[in-house]
Amino acid sequence: MPCVDLARYAGTWYEIARLPNLFQRGCVGATACYTLGEHGTMRVENSCRNARGRCRSIEGTATPVPCSGNARLRVRFEGPAGWMPVARDGNYWIIALDEDYQWAMVGTPDRRFLWILARERSLPPEVYCMLVARARCLEFDVARLTR
C-alpha cells in the first residue's frame, strides 16, 4: 500500500470504473471531492447524476487508520448511510496511487467494492489496463467492472 499525502489527495476525482454496488445504482458521471478537515480528517462529497440528469450526493468524513500511512481510511457518511458499521481497519483502502496523484485505485479488504479514479474524466488505455491487471492480481472480480 502506498503512503498517502492527504493534502495532495484532496480535490476532485472522477470515477473511471467501479464494481457494481447498491448505493450507486443508476449513477453516471460520479465524482468524489475530498477536502482537508480538522485533526487529520477529510471531508468527503460523492456526487453523480441519474438517468434523468438529476444530481444526487452524499457527504461524510474520512479518518485515517493509525499506522496505515493514510492509505486506509474509515469513511462514515451522514444520514442513514452513517448507520452502517465501519471496520476498525477502514472501509476505504487506497491500493494503488500514481506518484503524481493523477489516478488512484480504491477498494475494500473483502473485495466487494473497487473504484478506479482519476483527476481527469478519462485515463489512457494503457493505464486503465494496468490498473485492471493489478486489481485482478489482488483477486477483485474485474469481469464485473462497469465504466
C-alpha positions in Angstrom: 0.0 0.0 0.0 1.2 3.5 -0.8 1.9 6.2 1.8 -0.6 8.9 1.0 -0.2 12.7 1.4 -3.8 13.7 2.2 -3.1 17.3 1.1 -2.2 16.0 -2.4 -5.0 13.5 -2.4 -7.5 16.3 -1.7 -9.5 17.7 -4.6 -11.8 16.2 -7.2 -11.6 12.7 -8.5 -13.6 11.3 -11.4 -14.8 7.7 -11.4 -13.4 5.8 -14.3 -14.8 2.4 -13.4 -16.3 0.6 -10.4 -17.6 -2.7 -9.2 -21.4 -2.5 -9.2 -22.9 -1.6 -5.8 -26.4 -0.8 -4.5 -25.7 2.8 -3.4 -24.5 3.8 -6.8 -27.2 2.1 -8.8 -28.2 4.3 -11.8 -25.3 6.7 -11.2 -23.4 8.2 -14.1 -20.7 10.8 -14.1 -19.7 10.1 -10.5 -17.2 12.3 -8.7 -15.6 12.3 -5.3 -14.4 15.6 -3.7 -12.1 15.5 -0.7 -11.3 18.5 1.4 -8.8 18.6 4.3 -10.6 18.8 7.6 -9.7 19.2 11.2 -7.4 16.9 13.2 -6.2 15.0 10.1 -9.6 14.1 8.8 -11.0 14.7 5.3 -14.5 15.9 4.2 -15.9 13.7 1.5 -18.6 14.6 -1.0 -19.6 11.9 -3.5 -21.9 13.0 -6.4 -23.4 11.6 -9.5 -26.3 12.0 -11.9 -29.2 9.6 -12.5 -30.5 8.7 -16.0 -32.8 11.8 -15.9 -29.8 14.1 -15.2 -30.7 14.8 -11.6 -27.7 15.2 -9.3 -27.5 13.3 -6.1 -24.8 13.5 -3.5 -23.8 12.3 -0.1 -21.3 13.8 2.4 -19.2 12.2 5.1 -15.9 12.2 6.9 -12.8 10.1 6.3 -10.4 9.4 9.2 -7.0 7.8 8.6 -6.5 4.4 10.2 -3.4 4.8 12.5 -0.1 3.3 11.2 -1.6 2.9 7.7 0.4 5.7 6.0 -3.0 7.3 5.4 -3.7 4.6 2.8 -6.6 3.2 4.8 -9.4 5.4 5.8 -12.6 5.0 7.9 -15.3 6.7 5.9 -18.6 7.5 7.6 -21.4 9.1 5.7 -24.2 11.3 7.0 -27.8 10.3 7.3 -29.0 6.6 7.1 -25.7 5.6 5.4 -24.0 6.6 8.6 -25.6 3.7 10.5 -23.5 1.2 8.6 -20.7 -0.2 10.8 -17.2 0.7 9.7 -14.4 -1.8 10.2 -11.5 -0.8 12.5 -9.1 -1.4 9.6 -11.1 1.0 7.4 -13.6 0.7 4.5 -11.6 2.8 2.0 -8.2 1.4 1.1 -6.1 3.2 -1.4 -4.4 0.2 -3.0 -2.7 2.0 -5.9 -1.7 5.6 -6.4 0.1 7.4 -9.1 3.2 9.2 -7.8 1.8 12.4 -9.3 -1.7 11.8 -7.8 -3.3 11.6 -11.2 -5.0 8.3 -10.7 -5.9 6.0 -7.8 -7.4 2.6 -7.2 -9.6 2.2 -4.1 -11.0 -1.0 -2.7 -12.2 -2.8 0.4 -10.4 -5.7 2.0 -13.4 -8.0 1.4 -13.1 -7.2 -2.4 -16.7 -6.3 -2.7 -16.0 -2.7 -3.7 -13.5 -1.3 -6.1 -13.1 2.1 -7.8 -10.7 3.4 -10.4 -10.4 7.1 -10.1 -8.6 9.9 -12.0 -8.1 13.6 -11.9 -9.4 13.8 -15.5 -12.6 12.3 -16.9 -10.6 9.5 -18.7 -7.4 7.5 -18.4 -5.0 6.5 -21.1 -6.0 2.9 -22.1 -2.6 1.5 -21.0 -3.0 2.9 -17.5 -6.5 1.6 -17.2 -5.4 -1.9 -18.4 -2.5 -1.8 -15.9 -4.9 -1.0 -13.0 -7.4 -3.7 -14.1 -4.5 -6.2 -14.2 -3.4 -5.1 -10.7 -6.9 -5.5 -9.4 -7.1 -9.0 -10.9 -3.9 -9.9 -9.2 -5.5 -8.7 -5.9 -8.4 -11.0 -6.6 -11.1 -8.4 -7.4 -13.8 -9.6 -9.8 -12.7 -7.3 -12.7 -15.1 -9.0 -15.1 -17.8 -7.1 -13.3 -16.2 -3.6 -13.7 -18.5 -1.0 -15.1 -17.3 2.1 -16.9 
